[in-house]
Amino acid sequence: MYIHFPDDPPRYCGPNLTLTFPAFVDGERVNCSITAEALEDHFGAASPREEDTLRAFNGNRHKIEHAARRLLREIGKKPIILHSGYFRYCERE
C-alpha cells in the first residue's frame, strides 16, 4: 500500500472542531481528519480555534501524518478521524 500526503493546507471545520487533510492511498484521494481535542491534548494547541489548531498541526505535521499512515494501513482506503484516544493508544505501544 502506497500512502502519500501532499503539501495541501488542512481545512478547518468549526462545527466538528476538526482539521481535514488529504492523503493518497494507492493513487486514490482519502480524507484524513484530526480533532481539535487531539491537537490540544497531544500537540500543544492552545484552544480549538482555527488559528491555534492550524499552528499545532503545522508544527507537528510529520507526527500526525505518521499516525494517519498507520491507521490507513490498518483500515485501508477509508476516511479516518484521529481522536485523542488514538494517540494515547499509540503512545503505550
Buried (B, 14 or more C-beta within 10 A) or exposed (E): EEBEBEEEEBBBEEEEBBBBBBBBBEEEEBEBBBBBBBBBBBBEBEEBBBEBBBBBBEBBBEEBBEBBBBBBEEEEBEEBBBBBEBBEEBEEE
